[in-house]
């Protein structure tokens, strides 16, 4: 069923004759059901967008807190890297100094080793001569002690240099790890910012849809529904009243209003369908039931929770395992007409004195 100016003109032309009135009522009933269905879709859209908005707000607050935490951690890493950089420069200076000291100690140790070897050879040569042996032994023992001390200095300098180099290697690994962590933090931060921007843009688009559909519901849908109900309820009016000039004038105005409203309705509905049709919208949301990220249009469960298609189907099966859901649109239409009988009487009696949403006199 498509509600537009062509459909309205087709309905209005069936205004004469009992047989034509039956066809007209059938078509009007279809229009009423279509508009009611559209208004139900609009209500569901507005409700769903409201829930999405609240979920986006919670997600945004959570991501902003995460970004604040990431920025704080990144500042800590920057401070740590600056401190390590200063310590590394000091260690590199110490390393150069130790390398020079080790080289110098090795030179001294080499000289002491040579002197010890000469003293040992001289002592071995005169060991059998008591007087010379005693003096040579003293020189040998002194040279040996000096050599041992020099070797100890070399060992200590080498150990200090190795510790310094090991510390520098540890610093290098620490710096690499912190740079890697900073890259991860930056990537996580970019992802969070992108998520916030995407959610903000999607929410702005959805709220544009809310403004459009709310206006559509208040104006086009409301006027089409009121005028269609009036035309549908014509046969309930007394025959003498239907033949009066004032009634015919009012009827003409309502028919014109109906056509104009259907004209606007058709164009606006088509525009809304191309932009904010839930069946084709691809929205990022989180399923409250399975706690997973989803893309598409969410279903609403328990009035305030978003669910993916699978979880929604599972929820329906669990709640109604043996129950078939059906809607009797005819009963709904009849009830609505009965409820609007008194309203239509007031509209007819004061029609030319009230301000309508759509001016039918054009």
Backbone torsions as a table, in degrees:
resi	resn	phi	psi	omega
1	UNK	NA	126.5	177.7
2	UNK	-118.4	125.7	178.2
3	UNK	-98.7	113.1	178.7
4	UNK	-155.1	-174.9	-176.4
5	UNK	-63.5	-35.9	179.0
6	UNK	-63.8	-43.4	179.1
7	UNK	-66.0	-38.4	179.7
8	UNK	-64.0	-45.2	179.2
9	UNK	-64.1	-37.6	177.2
10	UNK	-62.1	-40.0	-178.6
11	UNK	-70.7	-44.7	-176.0
12	UNK	-63.8	-34.2	-176.5
13	UNK	-68.8	-16.8	176.8
14	UNK	-87.0	34.6	-174.1
15	UNK	-86.8	-7.5	-176.2
16	UNK	-119.2	140.6	177.6
17	UNK	88.5	143.8	-177.2
18	UNK	-64.1	-42.4	-179.4
19	UNK	-63.0	-42.2	179.5
20	UNK	-67.3	-34.8	178.2
21	UNK	-63.7	-34.6	177.8
22	UNK	-63.6	-44.6	178.1
23	UNK	-64.0	-41.5	-179.7
24	UNK	-62.2	-44.4	179.5
25	UNK	-62.7	-36.7	178.7
26	UNK	-64.8	-43.6	179.1
27	UNK	-68.1	-40.2	178.3
28	UNK	-63.5	-38.5	176.6
29	UNK	-60.7	-40.5	177.8
30	UNK	-64.4	-39.9	177.4
31	UNK	-62.7	-46.1	-179.6
32	UNK	-60.5	-45.3	179.2
33	UNK	-64.0	-39.3	179.5
34	UNK	-63.6	-46.3	-179.0
35	UNK	-65.5	-41.6	176.9
36	UNK	-60.1	-42.0	178.6
37	UNK	-64.6	-41.1	177.9
38	UNK	-62.7	-42.4	179.8
39	UNK	-65.8	-33.4	175.7
40	UNK	-65.9	-41.6	177.1
41	UNK	-62.6	-42.2	179.2
42	UNK	-62.6	-44.4	178.4
43	UNK	-59.3	-44.4	179.1
44	UNK	-64.3	-39.1	178.7
45	UNK	-62.4	-48.7	-179.0
46	UNK	-62.1	-42.2	179.4
47	UNK	-64.5	-43.7	-179.6
48	UNK	-65.0	-42.3	179.0
49	UNK	-63.1	-37.4	176.8
50	UNK	-61.1	-42.8	178.6
51	UNK	-68.2	-41.8	177.1
52	UNK	-59.5	-42.4	-179.7
53	UNK	-60.1	-44.2	179.3
54	UNK	-65.9	-39.1	177.5
55	UNK	-65.4	-41.1	177.8
56	UNK	-62.6	-40.2	179.3
57	UNK	-63.2	-43.5	177.9
58	UNK	-63.3	-43.8	179.5
59	UNK	-63.8	-40.7	179.6
60	UNK	-62.8	-45.5	178.5
61	UNK	-61.0	-41.9	179.1
62	UNK	-63.8	-43.2	-179.2
63	UNK	-69.0	-36.9	177.9
64	UNK	-65.1	-39.1	175.5
65	UNK	-64.3	-40.2	177.6
66	UNK	-63.1	-43.0	179.2
67	UNK	-62.1	-41.6	177.6
68	UNK	-61.3	-42.3	178.2
69	UNK	-65.3	-41.4	179.8
70	UNK	-64.9	-40.5	178.3
71	UNK	-64.3	-39.9	178.1
72	UNK	-63.9	-43.4	178.4
73	UNK	-65.2	-37.7	179.2
74	UNK	-65.4	-37.4	176.3
75	UNK	-65.4	-39.7	176.6
76	UNK	-60.5	-42.7	179.6
77	UNK	-66.0	-40.3	177.4
78	UNK	-60.6	-44.8	178.7
79	UNK	-63.1	-42.3	178.5
80	UNK	-64.0	-40.0	179.2
81	UNK	-66.4	-38.5	176.9
82	UNK	-63.7	-41.7	179.2
83	UNK	-65.3	-43.7	179.0
84	UNK	-64.8	-38.3	179.4
85	UNK	-61.7	-42.2	177.4
86	UNK	-64.6	-45.8	179.1
87	UNK	-63.3	-35.9	-179.1
88	UNK	-66.3	-40.3	177.9
89	UNK	-62.9	-41.4	178.5
90	UNK	-64.5	-40.8	179.0
91	UNK	-67.4	-35.8	178.4
92	UNK	-66.1	-38.2	174.4
93	UNK	-64.0	-43.7	178.8
94	UNK	-63.2	-37.5	178.7
95	UNK	-62.4	-44.5	178.8
96	UNK	-62.7	-42.0	179.2
97	UNK	-63.2	-43.0	179.1
98	UNK	-66.5	-35.6	177.8
99	UNK	-63.1	-42.7	176.8
100	UNK	-65.4	-42.9	179.9
101	UNK	-64.5	-39.7	178.8
102	UNK	-65.1	-40.4	178.7
103	UNK	-63.9	-42.3	178.1
104	UNK	-64.9	-42.4	179.1
105	UNK	-63.8	-36.9	177.7
106	UNK	-65.8	-37.9	177.6
107	UNK	-64.0	-45.7	178.4
108	UNK	-62.2	-44.0	-179.0
109	UNK	-63.5	-36.6	177.9
110	UNK	-64.2	-41.6	178.4
111	UNK	-66.3	-42.7	179.0
112	UNK	-64.1	-36.9	179.5
113	UNK	-65.8	-42.0	178.7
114	UNK	-65.2	-42.2	179.5
115	UNK	-65.1	-37.7	178.6
116	UNK	-65.4	-40.9	-179.7
117	UNK	-64.9	-41.8	178.1
118	UNK	-64.3	-42.7	179.6
119	UNK	-64.2	-36.9	-179.8
120	UNK	-67.5	-40.8	178.5
121	UNK	-64.9	-43.0	178.6
122	UNK	-63.5	-39.6	179.6
123	UNK	-65.5	-42.0	178.7
124	UNK	-63.6	-29.8	-177.6
125	UNK	-74.3	-32.3	-175.3
126	UNK	-113.9	17.2	-176.2
127	UNK	-62.0	-25.0	-179.2
128	UNK	-84.2	-10.6	179.8
129	UNK	-100.7	114.2	-171.6
130	UNK	-57.5	-49.1	-175.5
131	UNK	-67.5	-48.6	179.0
132	UNK	-67.8	-34.5	-178.7
133	UNK	-62.7	-40.1	-177.9
134	UNK	-65.0	-47.8	179.1
135	UNK	-64.2	-42.6	-180.0
136	UNK	-64.6	-35.3	179.7
137	UNK	-66.5	-39.7	178.1
138	UNK	-62.2	-46.5	178.2
139	UNK	-61.9	-38.9	-179.7
140	UNK	-65.4	-44.7	-179.0
141	UNK	-64.8	-38.4	177.8
142	UNK	-65.9	-42.9	178.9
143	UNK	-64.9	-37.5	179.0
144	UNK	-65.5	-42.0	179.2
145	UNK	-65.6	-42.2	178.2
146	UNK	-62.9	-38.4	179.1
147	UNK	-66.4	-41.9	179.1
148	UNK	-63.4	-40.5	178.2
149	UNK	-65.2	-41.0	179.1
150	UNK	-65.2	-41.9	177.8
151	UNK	-64.0	-35.8	177.5
152	UNK	-64.5	-40.6	177.7
153	UNK	-62.2	-42.2	178.5
154	UNK	-61.7	-44.1	-179.7
155	UNK	-62.6	-43.0	-179.6
156	UNK	-66.2	-42.1	179.0
157	UNK	-65.6	-40.4	179.2
158	UNK	-64.5	-42.0	179.7
159	UNK	-64.3	-42.7	178.7
160	UNK	-63.2	-40.0	179.1
161	UNK	-66.3	-40.4	179.2
162	UNK	-64.8	-40.6	176.7
163	UNK	-62.9	-40.9	178.9
164	UNK	-62.8	-44.6	179.1
165	UNK	-65.1	-39.9	178.6
166	UNK	-63.7	-39.5	178.4
167	UNK	-64.4	-40.5	177.9
168	UNK	-64.3	-40.0	177.1
169	UNK	-63.9	-41.3	177.8
170	UNK	-62.6	-41.1	177.0
171	UNK	-62.0	-40.9	179.4
172	UNK	-62.2	-43.0	177.9
173	UNK	-65.3	-39.1	178.6
174	UNK	-64.1	-43.3	178.9
175	UNK	-62.5	-43.8	178.9
176	UNK	-61.4	-42.6	179.8
177	UNK	-64.7	-39.8	-179.2
178	UNK	-71.5	-37.2	174.9
179	UNK	-63.1	-40.5	178.2
180	UNK	-63.2	-42.6	179.0
181	UNK	-64.2	-39.0	177.9
182	UNK	-63.1	-39.2	176.6
183	UNK	-61.7	-42.7	178.8
184	UNK	-64.6	-40.8	178.0
185	UNK	-63.9	-42.4	179.1
186	UNK	-63.6	-42.1	178.8
187	UNK	-63.5	-43.6	179.7
188	UNK	-65.4	-37.7	179.3
189	UNK	-66.9	-44.0	177.8
190	UNK	-60.6	-42.0	178.6
191	UNK	-61.9	-41.5	179.4
192	UNK	-65.9	-43.9	178.8
193	UNK	-63.4	-43.3	178.4
194	UNK	-61.8	-40.3	178.8
195	UNK	-63.0	-43.1	178.5
196	UNK	-62.8	-44.1	-179.3
197	UNK	-64.3	-44.0	179.3
198	UNK	-62.5	-45.2	179.8
199	UNK	-63.3	-41.1	179.6
200	UNK	-62.9	-44.1	179.5
201	UNK	-65.5	-43.5	179.4
202	UNK	-64.1	-41.5	-179.3
203	UNK	-66.1	-39.5	177.3
204	UNK	-61.5	-40.8	178.2
205	UNK	-64.6	-43.6	179.6
206	UNK	-65.4	-37.3	179.0
207	UNK	-69.9	-31.5	171.4
208	UNK	-60.0	-41.3	176.4
209	UNK	-62.2	-38.6	178.3
210	UNK	-62.0	-44.1	178.6
211	UNK	-62.4	-43.2	-179.0
212	UNK	-64.0	-51.9	-175.4
213	UNK	-68.3	-32.5	177.1
214	UNK	-64.7	-44.8	176.9
215	UNK	-64.0	-41.8	178.6
216	UNK	-60.9	-42.9	-179.0
217	UNK	-67.3	-39.5	-176.0
218	UNK	-76.0	-28.5	-175.4
219	UNK	-109.5	-76.3	-174.3
220	UNK	-58.8	-53.5	-176.4
221	UNK	-63.9	-42.7	-178.2
222	UNK	-63.3	-44.8	-177.3
223	UNK	-70.1	-41.4	176.6
224	UNK	-59.7	-44.0	-178.0
225	UNK	-64.4	-46.2	-179.1
226	UNK	-62.8	-46.1	-178.2
227	UNK	-69.3	-36.6	178.2
228	UNK	-66.0	-40.5	178.4
229	UNK	-65.0	-40.1	177.6
230	UNK	-60.7	-49.3	-179.4
231	UNK	-64.1	-36.1	179.4
232	UNK	-65.7	-32.2	-173.8
233	UNK	-90.6	10.3	-175.8
234	UNK	-59.5	-42.3	-174.0
235	UNK	-67.7	-15.4	177.1
236	UNK	-79.5	-10.4	178.4
237	UNK	-80.7	145.5	176.5
238	UNK	-58.1	143.8	-176.0
239	UNK	-60.6	-38.3	179.3
240	UNK	-64.4	-38.7	179.7
241	UNK	-67.2	-36.6	-179.2
242	UNK	-67.2	-24.5	-176.8
243	UNK	-92.2	-5.6	-179.6
244	UNK	-73.9	152.5	-178.2
245	UNK	-64.0	-42.2	-179.1
246	UNK	-62.5	-39.0	178.7
247	UNK	-65.5	-41.9	180.0
248	UNK	-63.5	-37.9	177.5
249	UNK	-63.7	-44.6	178.7
250	UNK	-63.7	-41.9	179.3
251	UNK	-61.8	-40.7	178.6
252	UNK	-61.8	-41.4	178.9
253	UNK	-63.8	-43.5	-179.5
254	UNK	-65.5	-38.9	178.2
255	UNK	-64.0	-41.4	178.4
256	UNK	-66.8	-40.4	176.7
257	UNK	-61.1	-42.5	-179.7
258	UNK	-60.8	-44.6	-179.7
259	UNK	-66.0	-44.8	179.4
260	UNK	-63.1	-43.1	179.7
261	UNK	-63.9	-40.3	178.2
262	UNK	-66.2	-35.1	177.3
263	UNK	-61.0	-49.1	178.5
264	UNK	-67.4	-40.0	-179.1
265	UNK	-58.3	-48.3	-176.8
266	UNK	-60.9	-46.6	-178.9
267	UNK	-66.5	-44.0	-177.0
268	UNK	-70.2	-37.8	179.3
269	UNK	-65.4	-41.0	179.2
270	UNK	-63.8	-41.1	178.2
271	UNK	-62.9	-46.0	179.6
272	UNK	-63.8	-37.5	-179.8
273	UNK	-63.7	-33.8	-178.5
274	UNK	-76.7	-17.8	-176.1
275	UNK	-115.0	-40.7	-172.8
276	UNK	-126.8	48.3	176.6
277	UNK	-91.1	112.1	-176.4
278	UNK	-55.4	-28.3	-177.4
279	UNK	-71.0	-16.5	-179.4
280	UNK	-119.3	-5.3	-178.9
281	UNK	-71.0	138.0	177.0
282	UNK	-113.4	97.0	-175.1
283	UNK	-114.2	137.6	174.5
284	UNK	-79.6	127.1	176.9
285	UNK	-152.8	167.6	178.6
286	UNK	-112.7	126.2	178.5
287	UNK	-69.7	123.3	-178.9
288	UNK	-73.6	-12.6	-177.5
289	UNK	-92.3	-47.1	-179.8
290	UNK	-102.6	-1.5	175.5
291	UNK	57.4	40.2	178.1
292	UNK	-122.3	152.0	177.4
293	UNK	-74.6	136.0	-176.9
294	UNK	-131.8	159.1	174.3
295	UNK	-129.1	128.7	-178.0
296	UNK	145.5	-153.7	176.4
297	UNK	-112.4	122.0	-174.6
298	UNK	-75.8	155.3	169.7
299	UNK	-95.2	153.9	179.8
300	UNK	-105.7	125.6	176.9
301	UNK	-124.6	151.3	179.5
302	UNK	53.9	28.7	174.7
303	UNK	72.5	-30.3	-172.8
304	UNK	-132.3	11.0	-177.4
305	UNK	-119.4	143.9	178.3
306	UNK	-95.1	141.1	-178.3
307	UNK	-138.5	146.1	173.9
308	UNK	-76.4	172.7	-175.3
309	UNK	-61.1	-42.3	-178.3
310	UNK	-64.9	-48.3	-179.7
311	UNK	-65.5	-36.5	178.5
312	UNK	-63.7	-44.4	178.8
313	UNK	-62.4	-42.3	178.9
314	UNK	-63.2	-41.1	-179.8
315	UNK	-64.2	-42.1	179.5
316	UNK	-63.8	-42.1	179.8
317	UNK	-64.0	-37.8	180.0
318	UNK	-70.9	-36.4	-177.9
319	UNK	-78.5	-35.1	-177.6
320	UNK	-131.3	72.4	-176.1
321	UNK	-66.0	-31.0	-176.1
322	UNK	-125.3	14.6	-174.5
323	UNK	-107.5	129.8	177.1
324	UNK	-97.1	128.2	-179.4
325	UNK	-91.6	130.3	178.8
326	UNK	-143.7	151.3	180.0
327	UNK	-123.8	123.3	178.7
328	UNK	-91.4	96.7	-174.8
329	UNK	-66.5	-29.7	-179.2
330	UNK	-65.3	-45.3	178.6
331	UNK	-62.2	-39.0	179.3
332	UNK	-62.3	-44.0	-179.5
333	UNK	-64.3	-44.4	-179.0
334	UNK	-61.7	-42.8	178.8
335	UNK	-61.8	-43.7	-179.4
336	UNK	-63.9	-40.3	179.7
337	UNK	-63.1	-43.5	179.3
338	UNK	-61.8	-39.8	180.0
339	UNK	-67.2	-27.8	-175.1
340	UNK	-95.8	-0.5	-179.1
341	UNK	-58.4	-50.3	-179.0
342	UNK	-64.6	-35.4	-179.9
343	UNK	-65.1	-42.2	-179.1
344	UNK	-64.4	-36.6	178.8
345	UNK	-62.5	-41.3	178.8
346	UNK	-67.0	-39.7	179.7
347	UNK	-62.7	-40.5	-178.2
348	UNK	-69.0	-41.2	-176.4
349	UNK	-68.8	-34.1	-177.8
350	UNK	-115.1	25.0	-170.6
351	UNK	-61.3	-44.1	-174.6
352	UNK	-80.3	-3.3	-178.8
353	UNK	-110.2	-8.3	-178.0
354	UNK	-100.8	158.0	177.7
355	UNK	-94.4	118.9	-179.9
356	UNK	-90.7	156.8	175.9
357	UNK	-63.0	-35.0	178.2
358	UNK	-120.2	126.8	-179.7
359	UNK	-77.4	111.9	-175.9
360	UNK	-76.9	-16.5	-178.2
361	UNK	-87.9	95.0	-175.8
362	UNK	-134.3	NA	NA
